[in-house]
Amino acid sequence: MSAFGSVFMPEMAISWFDGSQWSNAEVVSSDSIQLHPGAHVLHYSSSCFEGLKAFRHEDGSVKIFRMDRNIARLQQSSDILALPEFAPEKLEQMIVDIVTRFADQVPEAPGSMYIRPTHIGTEPAIGKAAVPSLTSCLYVLLSPVGDYFTGGDKALRLLLDDEGMRCSPHMGVVKSGGNYASALQPIMKARAEYQADQVLFCPGGDVQETGAANFLLIDGDEIITKALDSTFLHGVTRDSILTLARDMGMTVSERQLTVEELLERSARPRCEAALSGTAAVLTAVGTFIYKGKEYEVGNGGIGETTLRLRRALNDIQWGRAEDKHSWLTSL
């Protein structure tokens, strides 16, 4: 099977902002973007994106999951990066139109169609390091996908890093390529030295998130995760999982979690840990690595609550359970 996100539909939706107005959205070849080599995005990283999915239900229909939240987050990212404003209705129509165009290519469960709206600054001006791009491009790519983590049902190994940071604190809330790039070297080093799957960034002992997913600690009937602030990404999947946990009668604690408390709780038999994200969904963590020592989370495997929450979310996404929170959009 091809690596996650490496296969694309041959066409995408695209619109350009010329400094005064947006062009009508078009469907073009997915390899048709032309940028001046001095484009703002290539030099000053004026780029943000989203990740959401469309799911095929058993009756053959296709539904898009929580599109409104992802569009709102892209608007927020664009605003923080001083990119031109766009109407949410515009992007919604672009997404619906391109997914409809390739609806027959949406995989059946357990696959899905990954949707990648992207907004980049296009003005050719290398003298604007401290000035935003006046022009931009908004496009939507599609990629049919399976599981994000190739390890399948194997619990992940996380290196706890209490010295480094995933990105600048005020940029954590932005889904920008630069944030992912800044985490690459620590992740590569963790893989090489500790055979870790990811790095859980805990600057100053404050447990935040990994390079590509939010972090959840599940201790019995309680979920503990960092309270929303500007230092980390406000995940849509995170919000969905916490909502479903509350529906199940679990206690959700959004607060500061220290490395010390994390390791103390992880030793308990009923403790579980998981990563949440559009790509990862909800993936179990079985081992923490901290200061050269390994700490098993609970029994070191995939916990029952993690599986139950993941299944509850997947059942809504694939139409096997009632969509009580109106998260699905029909084509």
C-alpha positions in Angstrom: 0.0 0.0 0.0 1.2 3.5 -0.8 2.4 5.7 2.1 -0.3 7.8 3.7 -1.0 11.0 1.7 1.3 10.1 -1.2 -1.5 9.4 -3.8 -3.5 12.3 -5.1 -6.6 12.8 -7.2 -5.6 14.2 -10.7 -7.5 17.4 -10.2 -8.0 20.0 -7.4 -10.0 23.1 -6.7 -8.2 26.4 -6.8 -8.8 30.2 -6.4 -6.4 33.2 -6.5 -6.6 36.5 -4.7 -5.1 39.3 -6.8 -4.9 41.9 -4.0 -8.5 43.1 -4.4 -10.7 40.1 -5.1 -10.9 36.3 -5.3 -11.2 34.6 -8.6 -13.9 32.2 -9.3 -13.0 28.7 -8.1 -11.8 26.4 -10.8 -10.9 22.7 -11.1 -7.4 22.3 -12.6 -4.8 19.6 -12.8 -3.2 18.9 -9.4 0.3 19.7 -10.7 -0.6 23.0 -12.3 0.4 25.6 -9.8 2.9 28.1 -11.1 4.7 30.3 -8.6 7.3 33.0 -9.1 10.6 31.9 -7.3 10.3 35.1 -5.2 6.8 34.2 -4.0 6.3 35.2 -0.3 5.5 31.6 0.8 8.8 30.3 -0.5 10.8 32.8 1.5 8.7 33.8 4.5 6.5 30.7 5.1 3.2 32.4 4.6 1.4 29.1 4.5 -1.3 27.2 6.4 -3.4 24.2 5.7 -6.1 21.9 7.1 -6.7 18.2 7.2 -10.2 16.7 7.2 -11.8 13.6 5.7 -14.7 12.3 3.7 -16.2 8.9 4.5 -18.2 6.4 2.4 -21.2 5.0 4.2 -22.6 1.6 3.6 -25.5 3.0 1.5 -22.8 4.4 -0.9 -23.3 8.0 0.2 -20.3 10.2 1.1 -20.1 12.5 4.1 -17.5 15.1 5.1 -16.6 15.2 8.8 -16.6 18.5 10.7 -15.9 20.7 7.7 -17.1 23.9 9.5 -14.5 23.5 12.3 -11.6 23.0 9.9 -12.6 25.9 7.7 -12.9 28.1 10.8 -9.4 27.0 11.9 -7.9 27.8 8.5 -9.5 31.2 8.7 -7.8 31.7 12.1 -4.5 30.5 10.8 -4.7 32.8 7.8 -5.5 35.7 10.0 -2.6 35.1 12.3 -0.3 34.8 9.3 -1.7 38.0 7.8 -2.9 36.2 4.7 -5.8 37.7 2.7 -9.3 36.9 4.1 -11.6 34.5 2.4 -15.3 33.8 2.9 -16.0 30.4 4.7 -18.7 29.7 2.2 -16.2 30.0 -0.7 -14.0 27.3 0.7 -16.9 25.1 1.7 -18.2 25.1 -1.8 -14.7 24.3 -3.2 -14.4 21.3 -0.8 -17.9 20.0 -1.6 -17.4 20.5 -5.3 -14.1 18.7 -5.6 -15.1 15.8 -3.3 -18.3 15.4 -5.3 -16.2 15.3 -8.5 -14.2 12.3 -7.1 -16.9 10.8 -4.9 -16.5 7.5 -6.6 -12.9 7.4 -5.5 -13.7 7.7 -1.8 -12.5 4.4 -0.3 -14.8 2.2 1.7 -14.1 1.7 5.4 -11.5 1.5 6.9 -10.2 4.0 4.3 -11.3 7.5 3.7 -10.6 10.5 1.4 -8.2 12.9 3.0 -8.9 16.6 2.2 -6.1 19.2 2.3 -7.2 22.8 1.9 -4.1 25.0 1.7 -3.6 28.8 1.7 -0.3 30.4 0.6 1.1 33.9 0.0 2.0 34.3 -3.6 3.3 37.9 -4.0 6.8 38.0 -5.6 8.6 40.2 -3.2 11.6 39.1 -1.3 11.9 42.4 0.4 8.8 41.8 2.5 10.2 39.8 5.3 8.2 41.9 7.8 5.3 42.7 5.5 2.4 40.3 4.5 1.8 39.0 1.0 -0.9 41.1 -0.8 -1.8 38.1 -3.0 -2.5 34.5 -2.3 -3.8 31.2 -3.5 -6.3 28.8 -1.9 -6.5 25.3 -3.2 -8.0 21.9 -2.1 -6.1 18.6 -2.7 -7.6 15.1 -2.3 -5.8 11.9 -1.3 -7.4 8.5 -0.7 -5.8 7.1 2.5 -5.7 4.1 4.9 -4.0 4.0 8.3 -1.6 6.9 9.2 0.6 4.8 11.4 2.0 1.8 9.5 2.5 -0.1 12.8 -1.2 -1.0 12.7 -2.3 -2.3 16.1 1.0 -1.7 17.8 1.1 0.8 20.6 3.5 3.8 20.0 6.7 4.7 21.7 7.1 8.4 22.7 10.2 10.3 23.7 9.4 12.9 26.3 11.3 16.1 25.5 11.2 18.6 28.4 13.8 20.9 26.9 12.8 21.6 23.3 9.6 23.0 21.8 7.6 22.0 18.8 7.4 25.6 17.7 7.2 29.2 18.9 4.6 29.4 21.7 2.4 32.0 19.9 2.4 29.9 16.7 1.2 26.6 18.2 -2.4 27.3 17.4 -1.6 27.8 13.7 -1.6 24.8 11.4 1.5 25.9 9.4 4.2 24.0 7.6 6.9 25.8 9.5 5.7 24.2 12.8 6.0 20.7 11.4 9.4 21.5 9.9 10.8 22.8 13.2 9.9 19.4 14.8 11.5 17.2 12.2 15.1 17.1 13.6 14.0 16.2 17.2 11.7 13.4 15.8 14.4 12.0 13.5 16.9 12.0 16.4 14.4 10.2 18.6 13.8 7.6 16.0 17.5 7.0 15.5 18.6 7.0 19.2 15.5 5.5 20.9 13.4 3.8 18.2 10.7 6.2 19.2 7.7 6.8 16.9 7.2 10.4 18.0 8.4 13.1 20.4 6.0 14.4 23.0 7.1 18.0 23.6 7.0 19.0 27.2 8.8 22.4 27.5 9.6 23.1 31.1 7.8 19.9 32.1 4.5 21.0 30.6 3.0 18.2 28.6 1.8 19.6 25.3 1.6 17.7 22.0 3.7 15.6 19.6 5.0 16.7 16.3 1.8 15.8 14.5 -1.0 15.0 17.0 -2.6 16.0 20.3 -1.9 14.0 23.4 -4.5 12.5 25.8 -3.9 10.7 29.1 -6.7 8.3 30.1 -6.6 7.3 33.7 -9.6 5.1 34.4 -12.7 7.1 33.7 -10.8 10.4 33.4 -9.2 12.0 30.4 -6.5 14.6 31.1 -5.2 16.9 28.3 -3.7 20.3 28.2 -6.2 23.2 28.3 -6.5 25.2 25.1 -4.0 28.1 24.7 -1.8 29.4 21.9 1.0 27.0 22.4 -0.5 23.9 20.6 -2.9 23.0 17.9 -6.6 22.9 18.8 -7.4 19.6 17.2 -10.8 18.9 15.8 -10.4 15.2 16.5 -9.3 16.1 20.0 -12.5 18.1 20.5 -14.6 15.2 19.0 -13.0 12.6 21.3 -13.5 14.8 24.4 -17.2 15.3 23.4 -17.8 11.6 23.0 -16.0 10.9 26.3 -18.4 13.3 28.1 -21.3 11.5 26.3 -20.0 8.3 27.8 -20.0 9.8 31.3 -16.2 10.2 31.5 -14.6 13.1 33.4 -12.7 15.4 31.0 -10.0 17.5 32.7 -8.4 20.2 30.5 -5.6 21.4 32.6 -1.8 21.5 32.9 -0.2 18.1 33.1 3.4 17.8 34.2 5.9 15.1 33.2 6.1 14.1 36.8 2.4 13.5 37.1 2.3 11.9 33.6 4.9 9.2 34.6 3.2 8.7 38.0 -0.2 8.1 36.5 1.1 6.0 33.6 2.4 3.3 36.1 -1.2 2.6 37.1 -2.8 -0.6 35.7 -5.8 1.1 34.2 -3.9 4.0 32.7 -3.8 4.6 28.9 -2.3 7.2 26.6 -3.2 8.1 23.0 -2.5 10.5 20.2 -5.5 12.2 18.4 -5.6 13.8 15.0 -7.4 13.7 11.7 -4.7 11.3 10.3 -3.9 9.4 13.5 -7.6 9.3 14.6 -6.9 7.9 18.1 -3.7 5.9 18.3 -2.5 4.1 21.5 0.8 4.9 23.2 2.4 2.1 25.1 5.8 3.4 26.2 7.3 6.7 27.3 11.1 7.3 27.1 12.5 9.9 29.5 16.1 10.6 30.3 17.2 7.3 28.9 14.7 5.2 30.8 11.5 3.5 29.5 8.2 3.7 31.3 5.4 1.4 30.3 1.9 3.0 30.1 -0.6 0.7 31.9 0.0 -2.8 30.5 2.0 -1.4 27.6 -0.6 -2.3 25.0 -3.7 -0.8 23.5 -6.2 0.1 26.1 -9.9 -0.7 26.1 -11.0 2.9 26.6 -8.8 4.1 23.7 -10.4 1.4 21.4 -13.9 2.3 22.7 -13.4 6.0 22.0 -11.9 5.4 18.5 -14.7 3.0 17.6 -17.3 5.5 18.7 -15.8 8.2 16.5 -15.3 5.9 13.5 -18.9 4.7 13.9 -20.2 8.2 13.5 -17.8 9.0 10.6 -18.8 5.8 8.7 -22.5 6.1 9.4 -22.8 3.2 11.8 -24.0 5.4 14.7 -26.3 8.3 15.0 -24.7 11.7 14.2 -26.1 13.4 17.4 -23.8 16.4 17.1 -24.5 17.2 13.4 -20.8 16.6 12.5 -21.4 15.2 9.0 -22.0 17.2 5.8 -23.7 15.4 2.9 -22.6 16.1 -0.7 
